[in-house]
């Protein structure tokens, strides 16, 4: 009921602001963050935060692994296998996982992977920019599609792109106009889906101008997939993310099951999105409820089913693959199965996709993140980073009430993406500083300043957009788990937007060292505010 009341109140809130400040699109980002702040205050009242300070005692037990123990499979080798009760578990060799460090490396890898693609290219992002670097990316897609048609044995290459409708439609030249030539030239091979939040509808949709409308809810997933390889990141497809905007990126090479999962996930969100046509109009798929013209409850129910079917079928598929891989043919002996090559070597790294789509009542990422923060024991270290320090009240209470040590990295005002912006939007970095100081004041009032420390990232000429966490178990100098993807740990990530990240759990020391070096390189460019 509280959520419904909040949704009902939003049109009144926005109408008042627009009545006072007509024609001021520069205020869009600031108003969105003020609205999020109000939402967090409502969140605080609903959650009774003082009790959450006892989180380790009051939180529900970690989900128990229900699989029977087996001497062949890696049961119990790590403490995070409870996550597979919620999502599919993908066991891989650490040699297939590579951590990238720079925007240029990210950009060059994407172009190389597009050029080499034979079967599929799947790209999900908030938007595609309109500059020369973005055009270079589009040209790579066009060249690869052209080669697929001219080859002696033409390949069945498909390109699927998922963007946000409001962000991708902003301005006369936008993401849509950048992609129209591909749609017009390769209509049978290219699909462009534009997600439109079901909460932006009716009078609210008519009244809120461009930029303002993006604050209601977005498609925020960042997944870049080429045949059987995947890049998970928080970076958008825009020039600054290819040059001087620091983010995080992980490359999963030749991981077919993971690539299949994210292809199906993007397809699912694409199916409940608007389909861009060659004449720059949009349509819904036959039989699908319209996201803002149709019944909202019916649309959200259909979207929930479509996405959860992907998650649940992949989870079942991975359980069956696990049984075939480690338990083999029940008619064969273990030795025969090994000799026949029926069992793969045991993985040393596990990938768990964490999905958060609160508009569709899907909150897996929220559950897993809260459980990880709750279960972090005394002596453990959590390095948490976000480009926008606006944690939900639940996450704040868990940081303040649990026992692990926290090093929180955030953007200094100078590397905030809004630094130097015109108008009131230029005050957004100061607003984040205010939120930071409020939080640190609470840390100090609880006497937690030795356990919870804040650091600000700074690099001349750069902006900061990295998000995620690294978990170091007590007594370990290397992380065994990281979260990497699109969520910012803020109110919008949890309640409004569509998000996806992965939890990477690894026993491999070389991969742990990669993750440790990634963390160190980011934190080395920081200072205590």
C-alpha positions in Angstrom: 0.0 0.0 0.0 2.9 2.4 0.8 4.4 1.8 -2.6 1.0 2.5 -4.3 0.6 5.6 -2.3 4.0 6.8 -3.3 3.3 6.2 -6.9 0.0 8.1 -6.6 1.7 11.0 -5.0 4.4 11.5 -7.7 2.2 13.3 -10.3 1.2 15.9 -7.6 4.9 16.4 -6.7 6.0 16.8 -10.3 3.1 19.1 -11.3 4.0 21.4 -8.5 7.6 21.6 -9.5 6.8 22.1 -13.2 4.3 24.8 -12.4 6.9 26.7 -10.5 9.8 26.0 -12.9 8.5 25.6 -16.5 11.0 25.1 -19.3 14.0 24.4 -17.1 15.4 21.0 -18.3 18.7 21.8 -16.6 17.0 20.9 -13.3 16.1 17.4 -14.4 18.9 15.5 -12.7 18.7 17.5 -9.5 14.9 17.0 -9.2 15.3 13.3 -9.8 17.8 13.1 -6.9 15.7 15.2 -4.6 12.8 12.9 -5.4 15.0 9.9 -4.7 16.0 11.5 -1.4 12.3 11.8 -0.4 11.8 8.2 -1.4 14.7 7.2 0.9 13.1 9.1 3.8 9.9 7.2 3.2 12.0 4.0 3.1 13.6 4.9 6.4 10.2 5.4 8.1 8.8 2.1 6.8 11.9 0.1 7.8 12.3 1.3 11.4 16.0 1.7 11.0 17.0 1.5 14.7 16.1 -2.2 14.6 18.1 -2.8 11.5 21.2 -1.8 13.5 20.8 -5.2 15.0 20.9 -6.7 11.5 23.2 -9.7 12.3 20.8 -10.8 15.0 17.4 -10.0 13.4 18.0 -10.8 9.7 16.6 -14.0 8.3 18.9 -16.9 7.9 20.9 -17.3 4.8 19.1 -19.6 2.4 20.3 -23.2 2.9 21.8 -25.3 0.1 19.3 -28.0 -0.6 21.4 -30.2 -2.9 22.7 -33.4 -1.4 26.4 -33.6 -0.8 28.5 -35.3 -3.4 32.2 -36.2 -3.5 32.4 -35.4 -7.3 31.1 -31.9 -7.3 32.4 -28.9 -5.5 29.7 -28.8 -2.8 30.6 -26.7 0.2 33.8 -25.4 -1.4 32.6 -21.8 -0.8 30.2 -20.2 1.6 28.1 -18.4 -1.1 26.5 -21.4 -2.8 23.2 -20.4 -1.1 22.9 -17.9 -4.0 22.1 -20.7 -6.4 18.8 -21.2 -4.6 17.8 -17.8 -6.2 19.5 -17.7 -9.6 21.4 -20.0 -11.9 25.0 -20.9 -10.9 27.6 -21.0 -13.7 30.8 -22.8 -12.8 33.7 -21.7 -15.0 37.5 -21.9 -15.1 39.1 -18.7 -13.9 41.2 -18.6 -17.1 38.0 -17.5 -18.9 37.6 -14.4 -16.7 39.6 -11.2 -17.4 39.3 -7.9 -15.5 39.7 -4.8 -17.6 41.1 -1.6 -16.2 40.5 1.3 -18.6 37.8 2.9 -20.8 40.1 2.6 -23.9 40.6 -1.1 -23.2 36.9 -1.6 -22.9 36.3 0.3 -26.2 38.9 -1.5 -28.2 37.8 -4.9 -26.9 34.2 -4.2 -27.9 35.2 -3.2 -31.4 37.4 -6.3 -31.8 34.6 -8.6 -30.5 32.0 -7.0 -32.9 34.3 -7.6 -35.9 34.9 -11.2 -34.9 31.2 -12.0 -34.2 29.7 -14.7 -36.3 26.4 -15.6 -34.6 25.1 -12.8 -32.3 25.8 -9.4 -30.9 23.7 -8.4 -27.9 24.1 -5.0 -26.3 22.1 -3.6 -23.4 22.8 -0.1 -22.2 21.1 3.1 -20.9 21.8 4.9 -24.2 24.1 5.1 -27.2 25.8 8.5 -27.6 25.9 10.5 -30.8 29.6 11.4 -31.2 32.3 10.1 -33.5 33.4 7.2 -31.2 29.8 6.0 -31.0 29.5 6.2 -34.8 32.7 4.1 -35.0 30.9 1.4 -32.9 27.9 1.6 -35.2 30.2 1.4 -38.3 31.8 -1.8 -36.8 28.3 -3.3 -36.5 27.4 -2.3 -40.1 30.7 -3.8 -41.4 30.2 -7.1 -39.6 26.6 -7.4 -40.8 27.7 -6.6 -44.3 30.4 -9.3 -44.2 28.0 -11.8 -42.9 25.9 -11.4 -46.0 28.7 -11.4 -48.5 30.5 -14.4 -47.1 30.8 -17.5 -49.2 28.6 -19.3 -46.6 26.5 -16.4 -45.2 26.2 -16.6 -41.4 23.0 -16.1 -39.4 24.4 -13.1 -37.5 21.8 -11.3 -35.4 22.2 -8.0 -33.6 19.9 -7.1 -30.7 20.2 -3.7 -28.9 18.3 -2.8 -25.8 18.2 0.8 -24.6 16.0 3.1 -22.5 13.2 4.8 -24.4 13.3 8.2 -22.7 17.1 8.5 -22.6 17.5 7.1 -26.1 14.9 9.5 -27.5 16.3 12.7 -26.0 17.1 15.4 -28.5 16.8 15.7 -32.3 19.9 13.5 -32.8 19.8 10.6 -30.4 20.3 6.9 -30.0 17.4 6.1 -32.3 18.7 8.2 -35.2 22.1 6.6 -34.7 20.7 3.1 -35.2 18.1 3.7 -37.8 20.5 3.1 -40.7 21.2 -0.4 -39.4 17.5 -1.1 -39.0 16.8 0.1 -42.5 19.6 -1.8 -44.2 19.4 -5.0 -42.2 15.8 -5.3 -41.1 15.9 -9.1 -40.8 19.1 -9.1 -38.7 18.8 -6.1 -36.4 16.4 -5.6 -33.5 16.3 -2.4 -31.4 14.2 -2.5 -28.3 13.4 0.6 -26.2 12.3 0.0 -22.7 9.6 2.4 -21.4 8.9 2.3 -17.6 5.2 1.5 -16.8 5.2 4.2 -14.2 5.5 7.1 -16.7 2.0 7.3 -18.1 -1.1 9.4 -18.5 -1.0 13.0 -17.4 2.3 12.5 -15.8 3.8 11.5 -19.2 2.3 14.5 -20.9 3.4 17.1 -18.4 7.0 16.0 -17.8 9.4 17.2 -20.5 12.6 15.6 -21.8 15.3 14.9 -19.1 12.7 15.2 -16.3 11.0 12.0 -17.5 14.1 9.9 -17.0 13.8 10.2 -13.3 10.7 8.1 -13.1 12.5 4.9 -14.1 15.0 3.5 -16.6 16.5 0.5 -18.4 19.9 0.6 -16.7 21.4 -2.8 -17.5 24.8 -2.8 -19.2 25.6 -6.1 -20.9 27.7 -6.4 -24.1 27.7 -9.9 -25.6 29.5 -11.3 -28.7 28.8 -14.9 -29.7 29.8 -16.8 -26.4 31.7 -14.0 -24.7 30.2 -11.3 -22.4 31.3 -8.0 -20.9 29.6 -7.0 -17.7 30.0 -3.3 -16.8 28.5 -0.2 -15.4 29.6 1.8 -18.5 27.2 3.2 -21.1 27.9 3.4 -24.9 29.1 7.0 -24.9 32.4 8.7 -25.7 33.4 9.6 -22.1 33.0 5.9 -21.2 35.5 5.1 -23.9 38.0 7.8 -22.9 38.1 9.4 -19.5 35.1 8.2 -17.4 36.4 5.5 -15.0 34.1 2.4 -14.6 34.5 -1.3 -14.0 34.5 -4.1 -16.6 34.9 -7.8 -16.6 35.2 -10.0 -19.7 33.9 -13.6 -19.6 35.4 -15.3 -22.6 33.9 -18.4 -24.2 31.3 -18.9 -21.5 28.4 -20.2 -23.6 25.9 -20.9 -20.8 26.4 -17.4 -19.4 26.1 -15.8 -22.9 22.9 -17.8 -23.5 21.4 -16.6 -20.2 22.1 -12.9 -20.8 20.9 -13.2 -24.4 17.6 -14.6 -23.1 17.4 -11.9 -20.4 17.9 -9.1 -22.9 15.4 -10.8 -25.2 12.9 -11.0 -22.4 13.2 -7.3 -21.5 13.2 -6.5 -25.2 9.9 -8.4 -25.7 8.2 -6.2 -23.1 9.7 -3.0 -24.6 8.8 -0.9 -27.6 10.2 -2.0 -30.9 12.0 0.6 -33.0 10.9 0.6 -36.7 12.7 1.7 -39.8 10.6 4.9 -40.0 11.5 5.9 -36.4 8.1 4.9 -35.0 7.7 2.3 -32.2 5.4 -0.7 -31.8 4.7 -3.3 -29.2 5.0 -7.0 -30.1 1.7 -8.8 -30.9 -0.1 -9.9 -27.8 2.0 -7.7 -25.4 0.4 -5.2 -23.1 1.5 -1.7 -23.9 3.9 -0.3 -21.2 2.2 3.1 -20.7 -1.1 2.8 -22.6 -2.2 -0.6 -21.3 -3.1 -1.7 -17.8 -0.1 -1.2 -15.6 -0.7 -4.2 -13.3 -1.3 -6.5 -16.2 1.8 -5.2 -18.0 4.0 -5.7 -14.8 2.6 -9.2 -14.3 3.4 -10.2 -17.8 6.9 -8.7 -17.6 7.6 -10.5 -14.3 6.6 -13.8 -15.8 8.7 -13.2 -18.9 11.8 -12.4 -17.0 11.3 -15.0 -14.2 10.8 -17.7 -16.8 14.3 -16.9 -18.1 15.8 -17.0 -14.6 14.0 -20.2 -13.5 14.6 -22.1 -16.7 18.3 -21.2 -16.7 18.5 -22.3 -13.0 16.9 -25.6 -13.9 19.1 -26.0 -16.9 22.2 -25.4 -14.8 21.1 -27.9 -12.2 20.7 -30.5 -14.9 24.1 -29.6 -16.4 25.6 -29.9 -13.0 24.2 -33.4 -12.6 25.4 -34.5 -16.0 28.8 -32.9 -15.5 29.7 -34.1 -12.0 27.4 -37.1 -11.6 27.7 -38.5 -15.1 25.7 -41.3 -16.6 24.2 -43.3 -13.8 24.9 -46.5 -15.8 28.6 -45.8 -15.9 31.2 -46.1 -13.2 33.0 -42.9 -12.2 36.2 -44.3 -13.8 34.4 -45.0 -17.1 32.8 -41.5 -17.1 36.2 -39.9 -16.7 37.8 -42.1 -19.4 35.0 -41.3 -21.8 35.5 -37.6 -21.1 31.9 -37.2 -19.8 32.9 -35.0 -16.9 34.4 -31.6 -17.0 37.1 -30.6 -14.6 35.7 -29.0 -11.5 35.4 -25.2 -11.8 37.3 -22.8 -9.6 35.1 -19.8 -10.2 31.3 -19.4 -10.0 29.2 -16.7 -11.7 25.7 -15.7 -10.3 23.6 -13.2 -12.3 21.7 -10.9 -9.9 18.7 -9.2 -11.3 16.8 -6.2 -9.8 13.5 -5.0 -11.4 11.4 -3.7 -8.6 8.7 -2.4 -11.0 8.2 -6.0 -11.9 8.5 -7.2 -8.2 11.9 -8.9 -9.0 14.4 -8.0 -6.3 17.0 -10.7 -6.3 20.0 -8.3 -6.3 18.6 -6.5 -3.3 18.2 -9.8 -1.4 21.7 -11.1 -2.2 23.4 -7.7 -1.5 21.6 -7.3 1.9 22.5 -10.9 2.8 26.2 -10.4 1.9 26.4 -7.3 4.0 24.6 -9.0 6.9 26.8 -12.1 6.8 30.1 -10.3 6.6 31.8 -11.3 9.8 34.1 -9.5 12.2 37.5 -9.3 10.6 36.2 -9.3 7.0 36.7 -6.3 4.8 34.2 -4.9 2.3 35.4 -2.4 -0.3 32.3 -0.7 -1.7 32.3 1.9 -4.5 29.7 4.0 -6.2 29.8 7.0 -8.4 26.7 8.4 -6.7 26.7 8.1 -2.9 23.0 7.7 -2.2 22.7 4.4 -0.4 19.3 3.0 0.5 18.5 3.3 4.2 18.6 -0.5 4.4 22.2 -0.7 3.0 23.2 2.2 5.3 21.8 0.5 8.4 23.6 -2.7 7.5 26.9 -1.0 7.0 26.5 0.8 10.4 25.1 -2.3 12.2 27.2 -5.2 11.0 30.7 -6.2 12.1 32.9 -6.1 9.0 35.3 -3.2 8.1 34.1 -1.0 5.3 36.1 1.2 2.9 33.7 3.2 0.8 34.9 4.9 -2.3 32.9 7.7 -3.9 33.4 10.5 -6.4 35.0 13.7 -5.2 33.0 16.7 -6.3 35.4 17.4 -9.2 35.0 14.0 -10.8 31.2 13.9 -10.4 29.7 13.8 -13.9 27.6 16.9 -13.1 30.6 19.0 -11.9 30.6 22.3 -13.8 27.2 21.8 -15.3 25.1 24.9 -16.0 22.3 26.0 -13.8 21.1 24.2 -10.7 22.4 20.9 -12.1 25.9 22.2 -11.2 24.9 22.0 -7.5 24.4 18.2 -7.7 28.0 17.4 -6.6 27.5 19.6 -3.5 24.3 17.7 -2.8 26.2 14.4 -2.8 28.8 15.9 -0.5 26.0 16.8 1.9 24.7 13.2 1.8 28.2 12.0 2.4 28.7 14.3 5.4 25.3 13.3 6.9 26.3 9.6 6.7 29.8 10.2 8.1 28.3 12.2 11.0 26.1 9.2 11.8 29.2 6.9 11.6 31.0 9.2 14.1 28.0 9.5 16.4 28.0 5.7 16.7 31.8 5.6 17.3 32.3 3.6 14.1 34.9 5.8 12.3 37.7 3.2 12.7 35.5 0.5 11.1 33.7 2.5 8.4 35.9 4.8 6.3 35.1 7.0 3.4 37.4 7.9 0.5 37.0 10.2 -2.5 38.3 9.3 -6.0 40.1 12.1 -7.8 41.9 12.1 -11.2 42.5 15.3 -13.2 40.4 15.5 -16.3 38.4 12.3 -15.5 35.0 11.5 -14.1 34.1 8.5 -11.9 31.3 6.0 -12.5 32.7 2.8 -10.9 30.3 0.7 -8.7 30.4 -2.6 -7.0 32.1 -4.3 -4.0 35.0 -6.6 -3.2 34.7 -8.9 -0.2 37.8 -10.1 1.7 37.2 -12.8 4.3 38.7 -12.5 7.7 42.5 -13.2 7.6 42.7 -13.0 3.8 44.6 -10.4 1.8 42.8 -11.2 -1.4 39.0 -10.9 -2.3 37.0 -14.1 -2.9 33.9 -12.3 -4.1 33.1 -9.3 -6.2 29.8 -7.7 -7.4 30.1 -5.9 -10.8 27.5 -4.5 -13.1 25.0 -1.6 -13.3 23.5 -1.1 -9.7 24.7 2.0 -7.7 23.3 0.7 -4.4 21.0 3.7 -4.3 17.2 4.2 -4.1 16.7 4.3 -7.9 18.8 1.1 -8.4 16.7 -0.7 -5.9 13.2 0.7 -6.5 12.9 2.3 -9.9 15.3 1.0 -12.6 16.1 -2.3 -14.3 19.5 -3.5 -13.1 21.8 -6.5 -13.5 25.1 -7.4 -12.1 27.0 -10.6 -11.4 28.5 -12.0 -8.3 31.9 -13.6 -9.1 33.1 -16.1 -6.5 36.6 -17.5 -7.0 39.1 -19.8 -5.3 41.7 -19.1 -7.9 44.5 -17.0 -6.5 45.5 -15.5 -9.9 41.9 -14.2 -10.5 41.7 -13.0 -6.8 44.9 -11.1 -7.5 43.3 -9.5 -10.6 40.4 -8.4 -8.5 42.6 -7.1 -5.8 44.7 -5.1 -8.2 41.5 -3.6 -9.7 40.4 -2.5 -6.3 43.8 -1.1 -5.4 44.2 0.9 -8.6 40.9 2.6 -7.9 41.5 3.3 -4.2 45.1 4.5 -4.9 43.6 7.5 -6.7 41.6 8.4 -3.6 42.0 10.4 -0.4 40.1 10.7 2.8 37.8 13.7 2.6 
